[in-house]
Amino acid sequence: MNNFLELNIKNNIVEALKKQGIIEPTPVQREAIPKIRENLDVILESATGSGKTLAYLLPLIEKVNYEKRENQVMILVPTHELALQVNEVINKVVELSSEPIKSMVIMGDVNIKRQIEKLRDKPQFVIGSPGRILELIKLKKVTAHTVKTIVIDECDKLLDENNINVVKNVIKTTLRDRQIVLASATIDEKVKATSSEIMKEPEFITCTTEVKVNPNITHQYIVCDRRDKVLTLRKLMASVKPKKAIAFINKSDEIEILTSKLQFHGLKADGIHGSYVKNDRRKTMNDFKSEKINLLVSSDLSARGLDISGVTHIFNIDLPADMNTYVHRSGRTARGSKKGTVISIVTPSEIARLKSFTNNLEFKLEEKTLSYGNVVEVKSVIKNEKKLSSKPSKDKKNAFDGFKKKNASSSNKAKAKGSTSKKKDGGKSLSNKSKGKKAVKK
């Protein structure tokens, strides 16, 4: 199936995709679209940037009954940014295809009264956080009994111990014949175990290769002391001059501190995390997309599922807690067929953990260093240092030769002086003896 028409996607939607430059379906789209259309429960595992969002949205857009003004598809996501992104994909298809679809974003950090007002329009698609959606279901503002499909995007995050109970409670409010779709770049054994509790004989679709990270990504690391990590980041920004870059740290409460330090030194940087109000986060993301800023400081949660074109570099200020998180971070660059670079700034004690990711994910890792403002291979710097130490420079050689000549000259002068003094002493002795003999004769 080399085009969307062969997947039985409607002509007007195919044309809408063409206008966005989307011509051929990706492997995950070819696999997923027919099965989701058949109303099967499906688990999608595919690398970031491989087209998972359209893989589940296209068949659902076609399945929706436009004549009914009711909530029919519920898409659960972990972050506000991902909710906006999914909604944007739907809106583009709607705008370019003239399909009568309505969608709405529902997140917990927004005034609930405004959300209740908008829900009166009965959007077919409801996208948001499990907690706020459950709250609105209990208030009978989201009609859960009309929901035909539940999508759990970034399911490895939403099915973890912190979120699983809320997600299960949302699912319980819907009818038993509803369809469930899980999607993520990484599906681990915990997700598979949980899926058996909430799904009906799910179809497992995996479009990942043995190497789970995108082969278009170059992976590098630079070693420094912990106190020098921010300085190293600043030097890297000056050296590689990225069009757009994301710097990841593990603690959300340190984002503002790091951002302030970078801005103080003149970098076009800003940060996002969950506690920021909606308007601040939206402004930051818009500034990043429009390149008013070129460095976004983020935690893992804030960047989950973000699809921002043109991100050339990922900087790991803190190493991620696990291998899957490394995959998700890396996936923010090299979207589609583009190339990207991930640079981890690590302390000596963190090298072993980074290399364990390498061994499990099977990607090449290069050690780099900063030399005279350039990112270079450590081996080349060591070689140069060895050459300089083993082979003296011309200046050193000339100086050494001059030193030898000076020493030789001094030595020759000393010898000549010694010889002259001996002659003088010898002459003086003879003269005295002669005088003595003459004195005796008298």
C-alpha positions as CSV (number, residue, x, y, z in Angstrom):
1,M,0.0,0.0,0.0
2,N,2.0,2.9,-1.3
3,N,-0.7,5.6,-0.9
4,F,-3.6,6.6,1.3
5,L,-6.2,5.8,-1.3
6,E,-5.2,2.1,-1.2
7,L,-5.9,2.3,2.6
8,N,-9.4,3.4,1.7
9,I,-9.0,6.9,3.1
10,K,-11.5,9.3,1.5
11,N,-10.4,11.5,-1.4
12,N,-11.0,14.8,0.4
13,I,-8.8,13.7,3.3
14,V,-6.1,12.4,1.0
15,E,-6.1,15.8,-0.7
16,A,-5.9,17.5,2.7
17,L,-2.8,15.4,3.5
18,K,-1.2,16.2,0.1
19,K,-1.6,19.9,0.9
20,Q,0.5,19.3,4.0
21,G,3.1,17.4,2.0
22,I,2.1,14.0,3.3
23,I,1.9,11.7,0.2
24,E,2.8,8.2,1.3
25,P,1.7,6.4,4.5
26,T,4.5,5.4,6.9
27,P,4.9,1.8,8.0
28,V,2.9,2.3,11.2
29,Q,0.1,4.0,9.3
30,R,-0.1,1.1,6.8
31,E,-0.3,-1.4,9.6
32,A,-2.6,0.5,12.0
33,I,-5.2,2.2,9.9
34,P,-7.0,-1.0,8.6
35,K,-7.1,-2.6,12.1
36,I,-8.3,0.5,13.9
37,R,-11.0,0.9,11.2
38,E,-12.2,-2.6,12.0
39,N,-12.8,-1.5,15.6
40,L,-10.1,-3.8,17.1
41,D,-8.2,-2.9,20.2
42,V,-4.7,-2.0,19.1
43,I,-1.3,-1.4,20.7
44,L,1.0,0.8,18.5
45,E,4.8,0.8,19.1
46,S,6.7,2.9,16.7
47,A,9.7,5.3,16.9
48,T,9.0,9.0,17.6
49,G,8.4,11.0,14.4
50,S,7.1,7.9,12.6
51,G,3.5,9.1,12.2
52,K,1.7,7.5,15.1
53,T,-0.7,10.4,15.6
54,L,-2.1,10.2,12.1
55,A,-2.0,6.4,12.3
56,Y,-4.8,6.5,14.9
57,L,-6.5,9.7,13.9
58,L,-7.2,9.0,10.2
59,P,-9.3,5.9,10.8
60,L,-11.1,7.6,13.7
61,I,-11.9,10.7,11.7
62,E,-13.6,8.4,9.1
63,K,-15.4,6.4,11.7
64,V,-17.0,9.4,13.5
65,N,-20.7,9.9,12.9
66,Y,-20.8,13.6,12.0
67,E,-24.6,13.7,12.2
68,K,-24.5,13.0,15.9
69,R,-23.5,15.9,18.2
70,E,-21.9,13.9,21.0
71,N,-18.5,13.0,22.4
72,Q,-17.3,9.9,20.4
73,V,-13.5,9.8,20.7
74,M,-11.6,10.4,23.9
75,I,-7.8,10.9,23.6
76,L,-5.9,10.8,26.8
77,V,-2.5,12.5,26.9
78,P,0.0,13.4,29.7
79,T,0.8,17.0,28.8
80,H,-0.9,20.2,27.7
81,E,1.5,20.6,24.8
82,L,0.8,17.1,23.4
83,A,-3.0,17.8,23.7
84,L,-2.6,21.0,21.7
85,Q,-0.5,19.2,19.1
86,V,-3.0,16.4,18.6
87,N,-5.8,19.0,18.3
88,E,-3.8,20.9,15.7
89,V,-3.4,17.8,13.6
90,I,-7.2,17.3,13.6
91,N,-7.9,20.9,12.9
92,K,-5.5,20.9,9.8
93,V,-7.4,17.9,8.4
94,V,-10.7,19.6,9.1
95,E,-9.7,22.9,7.6
96,L,-8.3,21.4,4.4
97,S,-10.9,18.6,3.9
98,S,-14.0,20.5,5.0
99,E,-15.0,17.5,7.2
100,P,-17.6,18.6,9.8
101,I,-15.5,17.6,12.8
102,K,-15.3,19.4,16.1
103,S,-12.5,18.8,18.7
104,M,-11.7,20.3,22.1
105,V,-8.7,20.3,24.5
106,I,-9.4,19.7,28.1
107,M,-6.6,20.1,30.6
108,G,-6.5,20.5,34.4
109,D,-4.7,23.9,34.4
110,V,-7.5,25.7,32.7
111,N,-10.6,27.3,34.1
112,I,-13.2,24.5,34.3
113,K,-16.2,26.9,33.8
114,R,-14.9,27.9,30.4
115,Q,-14.4,24.2,29.5
116,I,-18.0,23.5,30.5
117,E,-19.2,26.3,28.2
118,K,-17.3,24.9,25.2
119,L,-18.5,21.4,25.9
120,R,-22.0,22.5,25.1
121,D,-21.0,22.3,21.4
122,K,-20.6,18.5,21.9
123,P,-17.3,18.0,20.1
124,Q,-16.8,14.5,18.6
125,F,-13.2,14.5,19.7
126,V,-12.2,15.3,23.3
127,I,-8.4,15.5,24.0
128,G,-6.9,16.0,27.4
129,S,-5.6,14.8,30.8
130,P,-7.3,11.8,32.5
131,G,-7.8,13.8,35.7
132,R,-9.7,16.7,34.3
133,I,-11.7,14.5,31.9
134,L,-12.8,12.3,34.8
135,E,-13.8,15.3,36.7
136,L,-16.0,16.5,33.8
137,I,-17.5,13.0,33.3
138,K,-18.6,13.1,37.0
139,L,-20.1,16.5,36.4
140,K,-21.9,14.9,33.4
141,K,-20.4,17.5,31.0
142,V,-18.5,14.8,29.0
143,T,-20.9,12.0,27.9
144,A,-18.8,8.9,28.5
145,H,-21.6,6.5,27.4
146,T,-21.4,7.9,23.9
147,V,-17.6,7.4,23.6
148,K,-16.8,4.7,21.0
149,T,-13.0,4.9,21.2
150,I,-10.4,5.7,23.8
151,V,-6.9,6.5,22.7
152,I,-4.1,6.5,25.4
153,D,-1.2,8.4,23.8
154,E,2.2,8.1,25.4
155,C,0.7,5.1,27.2
156,D,4.0,4.1,28.9
157,K,3.6,7.3,30.9
158,L,-0.2,7.2,31.5
159,L,-0.2,3.6,32.6
160,D,2.6,4.0,35.2
161,E,1.8,3.7,38.9
162,N,1.1,7.5,39.2
163,N,-1.6,7.6,36.5
164,I,-3.0,4.1,36.1
165,N,-5.9,4.4,38.6
166,V,-7.2,7.6,37.1
167,V,-7.0,6.1,33.5
168,K,-8.8,2.9,34.7
169,N,-11.6,5.1,36.3
170,V,-12.1,7.0,33.0
171,I,-12.3,3.7,31.1
172,K,-14.9,2.3,33.6
173,T,-17.2,5.2,32.8
174,T,-17.5,4.1,29.2
175,L,-19.5,1.2,27.7
176,R,-17.9,-2.3,27.5
177,D,-17.9,-2.4,23.7
178,R,-15.7,0.7,23.3
179,Q,-12.4,0.4,21.5
180,I,-9.1,1.1,23.1
181,V,-5.9,2.2,21.3
182,L,-2.5,2.5,23.0
183,A,0.4,4.3,21.4
184,S,4.0,5.0,22.3
185,A,7.6,4.8,21.1
186,T,8.3,2.3,23.9
187,I,6.0,-0.5,25.0
188,D,7.5,-2.3,28.0
189,E,6.4,-5.4,29.8
190,K,4.4,-3.4,32.4
191,V,2.4,-1.8,29.7
192,K,1.7,-5.2,28.1
193,A,0.6,-6.6,31.5
194,T,-1.7,-3.6,32.1
195,S,-3.2,-3.8,28.6
196,S,-4.6,-7.3,29.3
197,E,-6.6,-5.7,32.1
198,I,-8.2,-3.0,30.1
199,M,-8.3,-4.3,26.5
200,K,-9.9,-7.1,24.6
201,E,-7.4,-9.3,22.8
202,P,-5.4,-6.4,21.5
203,E,-3.6,-6.4,18.1
204,F,0.1,-5.6,18.7
205,I,1.7,-3.5,16.0
206,T,5.4,-2.8,16.2
207,C,7.3,-0.8,13.6
208,T,10.5,-0.5,15.5
209,T,13.7,-2.2,14.5
210,E,16.2,-3.8,16.9
211,V,17.7,-0.4,17.3
212,K,15.0,1.6,19.0
213,V,16.6,5.0,18.4
214,N,16.4,6.8,15.1
215,P,19.4,5.9,12.9
216,N,19.5,9.5,11.7
217,I,20.6,10.6,15.1
218,T,24.3,11.1,16.1
219,H,25.0,10.4,19.8
220,Q,27.8,12.2,21.6
221,Y,28.9,13.0,25.1
222,I,31.2,15.4,26.9
223,V,32.7,14.9,30.3
224,C,33.0,17.7,32.9
225,D,32.5,18.4,36.6
226,R,28.9,18.9,37.7
227,R,29.5,22.5,38.5
228,D,30.7,23.1,34.9
229,K,27.6,21.7,33.2
230,V,25.9,25.0,32.5
231,L,29.2,26.6,31.3
232,T,29.6,23.6,29.0
233,L,26.1,24.0,27.6
234,R,26.8,27.7,26.9
235,K,30.0,26.8,25.1
236,L,28.2,24.1,23.1
237,M,25.5,26.6,22.0
238,A,28.3,29.0,20.9
239,S,30.1,26.2,19.0
240,V,27.3,24.3,17.2
241,K,25.0,27.3,16.8
242,P,21.8,25.1,16.6
243,K,18.8,26.4,14.7
244,K,16.6,24.9,17.5
245,A,17.7,22.9,20.5
246,I,16.1,21.4,23.6
247,A,18.0,21.0,26.9
248,F,16.6,18.4,29.3
249,I,17.0,18.4,33.0
250,N,15.3,16.0,35.5
251,K,13.9,18.4,38.1
252,S,11.2,20.8,37.0
253,D,11.8,23.2,39.8
254,E,15.3,23.9,38.4
255,I,14.1,25.0,35.0
256,E,13.6,28.6,35.9
257,I,17.0,28.8,37.6
258,L,18.8,27.3,34.6
259,T,16.9,29.5,32.1
260,S,17.7,32.7,34.1
261,K,21.4,31.8,34.0
262,L,21.4,31.2,30.3
263,Q,19.4,34.4,29.6
264,F,21.9,36.4,31.8
265,H,24.7,35.3,29.5
266,G,22.8,36.5,26.4
267,L,21.3,33.2,25.1
268,K,17.9,33.1,23.5
269,A,16.5,30.6,25.9
270,D,13.3,29.9,27.7
271,G,11.8,27.0,29.7
272,I,8.5,25.1,30.1
273,H,7.2,22.9,32.9
274,G,3.9,21.8,34.3
275,S,3.5,24.6,36.9
276,Y,3.6,27.4,34.2
277,V,0.2,28.9,33.4
278,K,-1.3,28.0,30.0
279,N,-0.6,31.4,28.4
280,D,3.1,31.4,29.4
281,R,3.6,27.9,28.1
282,R,1.9,28.7,24.8
283,K,3.9,31.9,24.3
284,T,7.2,30.0,25.0
285,M,6.3,27.2,22.5
286,N,5.2,29.8,19.9
287,D,8.5,31.7,20.4
288,F,10.4,28.4,20.0
289,K,8.5,27.4,16.8
290,S,9.0,30.9,15.3
291,E,12.8,30.9,16.3
292,K,12.5,33.9,18.5
293,I,14.3,31.6,21.0
294,N,16.5,28.7,19.9
295,L,17.0,26.9,23.2
296,L,14.1,25.3,25.1
297,V,14.8,24.1,28.6
298,S,12.4,21.3,29.6
299,S,11.7,18.4,31.8
300,D,10.7,15.0,30.4
301,L,7.0,15.4,31.2
302,S,6.7,18.8,29.4
303,A,8.3,17.5,26.2
304,R,6.4,14.2,26.0
305,G,5.3,13.7,22.4
306,L,6.2,17.2,21.2
307,D,6.6,17.4,17.4
308,I,8.5,20.6,16.6
309,S,10.0,20.8,13.2
310,G,13.6,21.9,12.8
311,V,15.0,20.8,16.2
312,T,18.7,20.0,15.3
313,H,20.2,19.3,18.8
314,I,19.2,17.7,22.1
315,F,21.3,18.4,25.2
316,N,21.1,16.1,28.2
317,I,22.1,18.3,31.1
318,D,20.9,15.5,33.4
319,L,21.0,12.0,32.2
320,P,17.5,10.5,31.9
321,A,16.5,8.0,34.6
322,D,16.0,5.1,32.2
323,M,16.6,3.9,28.7
324,N,13.1,4.6,27.4
325,T,13.3,8.2,28.5
326,Y,16.5,8.5,26.5
327,V,14.6,7.2,23.4
328,H,11.9,9.8,24.0
329,R,14.3,12.7,24.5
330,S,16.3,11.7,21.4
331,G,13.1,11.5,19.4
332,R,12.5,15.3,19.6
333,T,15.2,15.7,16.9
334,A,15.6,14.0,13.4
335,R,11.8,14.0,12.8
336,G,10.8,12.3,9.7
337,S,13.8,11.8,7.4
338,K,15.9,14.7,8.9
339,K,19.1,14.3,10.9
340,G,19.9,15.4,14.4
341,T,22.4,15.2,17.2
342,V,22.1,14.3,20.9
343,I,24.9,15.5,23.2
344,S,24.9,14.3,26.9
345,I,26.9,16.4,29.3
346,V,28.1,13.9,31.9
347,T,30.3,13.7,35.0
348,P,32.8,10.9,35.2
349,S,30.5,8.9,37.4
350,E,27.6,9.1,34.9
351,I,29.6,7.6,32.0
352,A,28.8,4.0,32.9
353,R,25.0,4.6,32.9
354,L,25.1,6.4,29.6
355,K,27.1,3.5,28.1
356,S,24.6,1.0,29.4
357,F,21.9,2.8,27.3
358,T,24.3,2.4,24.3
359,N,24.6,-1.3,24.9
360,N,20.9,-1.9,25.2
361,L,19.8,0.3,22.4
362,E,22.7,-0.5,20.2
363,F,23.7,2.9,18.9
364,K,27.2,4.4,18.4
365,L,28.4,6.8,21.1
366,E,31.2,9.3,20.4
367,E,33.2,11.0,23.1
368,K,33.8,14.7,22.3
369,T,35.5,17.7,23.9
370,L,35.6,21.4,23.4
371,S,38.9,22.7,22.0
372,Y,39.4,26.4,21.0
373,G,35.6,26.8,20.6
374,N,35.1,23.7,18.5
375,V,33.5,20.3,19.3
376,V,36.2,17.8,18.5
377,E,37.0,14.1,19.1
378,V,38.9,13.4,22.4
379,K,41.3,11.1,20.6
380,S,42.4,13.8,18.2
381,V,43.2,16.1,21.1
382,I,45.2,13.4,22.9
383,K,47.1,12.6,19.7
384,N,48.0,16.3,19.2
385,E,49.1,16.6,22.9
386,K,51.3,13.6,22.5
387,K,52.9,15.0,19.3
388,L,53.6,18.3,21.0
389,S,55.2,16.6,24.1
390,S,57.3,14.1,22.1
391,K,58.5,16.4,19.3
392,P,59.7,19.9,20.3
393,S,58.5,22.8,18.3
394,K,61.0,24.8,16.1
395,D,61.1,27.6,18.7
396,K,62.0,25.1,21.4
397,K,64.5,23.4,19.1
398,N,66.2,26.7,18.2
399,A,66.3,27.7,21.8
400,F,67.8,24.4,22.8
401,D,70.4,24.6,20.0
402,G,71.3,28.1,21.1
403,F,71.7,26.9,24.7
404,K,74.1,24.1,23.6
405,K,76.2,26.6,21.5
406,K,76.3,29.0,24.5
407,N,77.4,26.3,26.8
408,A,80.0,25.1,24.3
409,S,81.4,28.6,23.9
410,S,81.6,29.1,27.7
411,S,83.4,25.7,28.0
412,N,86.0,26.6,25.3
413,K,86.7,30.0,26.9
414,A,87.2,28.3,30.3
415,K,89.7,25.9,28.8
416,A,91.6,28.7,27.1
417,K,91.7,30.7,30.3
418,G,93.0,27.7,32.3
419,S,95.8,27.1,29.8
420,T,96.9,30.7,29.9
421,S,97.0,30.8,33.7
422,K,99.2,27.7,33.8
423,K,101.6,29.4,31.4
424,K,101.7,32.5,33.6
425,D,102.3,30.4,36.8
426,G,105.1,28.5,35.1
427,G,106.8,31.6,34.0
428,K,106.6,33.2,37.4
429,S,108.2,30.2,39.2
430,L,111.1,30.1,36.9
431,S,111.7,33.8,37.3
432,N,111.8,33.4,41.1
433,K,114.3,30.5,40.9
434,S,116.5,32.4,38.7
435,K,116.4,35.3,41.1
436,G,117.2,33.0,44.0
437,K,120.3,31.5,42.3
438,K,121.6,35.0,41.4
439,A,121.2,36.0,45.0
440,V,123.3,33.1,46.2
441,K,126.2,33.8,43.8
442,K,126.4,37.3,45.1
